[in-house]
């Protein structure tokens, strides 16, 4: 085995140019580690925030207030002689599209929540 002289084990001072490069590299390494620590803290903070936040409440269907024990019973009083051609439902409103006895096309909106016709729309053709 080779015996090292004590002089060989001691570090020799670097020249000034290499010492400046070494200091810059150490500074860059410290900045990089600091950025990584801050990034990891942000990720962990987001995970903790997501897990600790209460679950969003389910939005109740407010468009149809139908009791669970009995269905809603309503009667729409359409004009005499009104011939229904199509029906559409949106929330608590029912649209009846058809023609009157005189042949004019109309759309009638009935709200079964309040139990009355809320709009009558007459359609004029060209």
MARLUM-87122 format. One record per residue (C-alpha): chain; residue in three letters; y, x, z. Coordinates in Angstrom, 2 decimals, padded with zeros to 5 digits. Example, Ala and Ser with C-alpha at 12.3 -4.5 7.8 and 13.67 -1.06 7.14 Angstrom:
- A,ALA,-004.50,012.30,007.80
- A,SER,-001.06,013.67,007.14
//
This chain:
- A,UNK,000.00,000.00,000.00
- A,UNK,003.47,001.06,-000.55
- A,UNK,005.77,001.63,002.32
- A,UNK,009.27,000.47,001.80
- A,UNK,012.05,002.50,003.09
- A,UNK,014.40,000.60,005.43
- A,UNK,017.20,001.31,002.96
- A,UNK,015.33,-000.60,000.23
- A,UNK,014.98,-003.75,002.39
- A,UNK,018.66,-004.09,003.08
- A,UNK,020.69,-006.05,000.55
- A,UNK,023.21,-004.10,-001.31
- A,UNK,026.61,-005.72,-001.77
- A,UNK,027.17,-007.39,-005.12
- A,UNK,029.97,-006.43,-007.38
- A,UNK,032.98,-008.82,-007.18
- A,UNK,032.23,-010.64,-010.45
- A,UNK,028.69,-011.57,-009.39
- A,UNK,029.91,-012.53,-005.92
- A,UNK,032.40,-015.00,-007.49
- A,UNK,029.63,-016.50,-009.64
- A,UNK,027.36,-016.84,-006.58
- A,UNK,030.11,-018.61,-004.61
- A,UNK,030.75,-021.02,-007.49
- A,UNK,027.03,-021.81,-007.74
- A,UNK,026.79,-022.46,-003.99
- A,UNK,029.86,-024.72,-004.17
- A,UNK,028.37,-026.60,-007.15
- A,UNK,025.11,-027.06,-005.28
- A,UNK,026.92,-028.46,-002.23
- A,UNK,028.91,-030.90,-004.39
- A,UNK,025.73,-032.02,-006.19
- A,UNK,023.90,-032.63,-002.93
- A,UNK,026.87,-034.60,-001.55
- A,UNK,026.96,-036.81,-004.65
- A,UNK,023.21,-037.44,-004.42
- A,UNK,023.49,-038.37,-000.72
- A,UNK,026.35,-040.80,-001.41
- A,UNK,024.39,-042.35,-004.31
- A,UNK,021.27,-042.80,-002.20
- A,UNK,023.32,-044.35,000.59
- A,UNK,024.80,-046.83,-001.92
- A,UNK,021.33,-047.78,-003.18
- A,UNK,019.97,-048.21,000.33
- A,UNK,023.04,-050.23,001.27
- A,UNK,022.49,-052.55,-001.69
- A,UNK,018.82,-053.02,-000.79
- A,UNK,019.67,-053.80,002.83
- A,UNK,022.42,-056.20,001.72
- A,UNK,020.03,-058.05,-000.60
- A,UNK,017.30,-058.34,002.01
- A,UNK,019.57,-059.35,004.90
- A,UNK,021.53,-061.97,002.97
- A,UNK,020.27,-065.53,003.56
- A,UNK,018.44,-067.16,000.70
- A,UNK,020.66,-069.40,-001.45
- A,UNK,020.29,-073.05,-000.65
- A,UNK,018.68,-075.18,-003.31
- A,UNK,021.26,-077.30,-005.06
- A,UNK,020.38,-080.92,-004.54
- A,UNK,020.31,-083.07,-007.62
- A,UNK,023.49,-085.07,-007.12
- A,UNK,023.29,-086.63,-010.54
- A,UNK,020.59,-089.11,-009.58
- A,UNK,020.88,-090.57,-006.10
- A,UNK,017.59,-092.41,-006.17
- A,UNK,016.12,-093.13,-002.75
- A,UNK,012.57,-091.93,-002.26
- A,UNK,011.30,-095.21,-000.82
- A,UNK,012.49,-097.58,-003.58
- A,UNK,013.86,-097.26,-007.12
- A,UNK,017.37,-098.36,-008.02
- A,UNK,017.56,-101.87,-009.50
- A,UNK,020.60,-102.59,-011.66
- A,UNK,021.45,-105.00,-014.47
- A,UNK,023.78,-103.99,-017.28
- A,UNK,025.71,-106.99,-018.61
- A,UNK,026.02,-106.08,-022.30
- A,UNK,028.14,-108.27,-024.60
- A,UNK,026.52,-111.38,-026.11
- A,UNK,024.78,-110.51,-029.40
- A,UNK,024.87,-106.72,-028.80
- A,UNK,021.93,-105.11,-030.60
- A,UNK,020.87,-101.86,-028.92
- A,UNK,019.97,-099.12,-031.43
- A,UNK,019.56,-096.16,-029.04
- A,UNK,019.82,-095.31,-025.36
- A,UNK,020.70,-092.01,-023.66
- A,UNK,020.72,-091.03,-019.98
- A,UNK,023.00,-088.46,-018.35
- A,UNK,022.96,-088.24,-014.57
- A,UNK,023.74,-091.72,-013.25
- A,UNK,025.15,-092.98,-016.54
- A,UNK,023.29,-094.73,-019.35
- A,UNK,024.75,-094.89,-022.86
- A,UNK,023.82,-097.88,-024.98
- A,UNK,024.61,-097.44,-028.67
- A,UNK,024.43,-100.41,-030.95
- A,UNK,026.25,-103.09,-032.92
- A,UNK,028.01,-106.24,-031.80
- A,UNK,027.32,-109.67,-033.28
- A,UNK,030.30,-109.10,-035.62
- A,UNK,028.69,-105.88,-036.90
- A,UNK,031.05,-103.41,-035.21
- A,UNK,029.38,-100.27,-033.83
- A,UNK,029.97,-099.63,-030.13
- A,UNK,028.89,-097.24,-027.42
- A,UNK,028.74,-098.72,-023.94
- A,UNK,028.47,-096.48,-020.85
- A,UNK,026.86,-098.08,-017.79
- A,UNK,026.90,-096.30,-014.41
- A,UNK,023.94,-097.53,-012.38
- A,UNK,025.26,-095.78,-009.25
- A,UNK,028.18,-098.17,-009.02
- A,UNK,026.46,-100.96,-010.99
- A,UNK,029.03,-101.61,-013.71
- A,UNK,030.09,-100.69,-017.23
- A,UNK,032.54,-097.79,-017.04
- A,UNK,033.42,-097.42,-020.75
- A,UNK,033.22,-099.36,-023.97
- A,UNK,033.86,-097.28,-027.06
- A,UNK,034.39,-099.00,-030.38
- A,UNK,033.55,-096.91,-033.43
- A,UNK,035.54,-097.41,-036.59
- A,UNK,034.01,-096.32,-039.88
- A,UNK,035.89,-095.01,-042.90
//
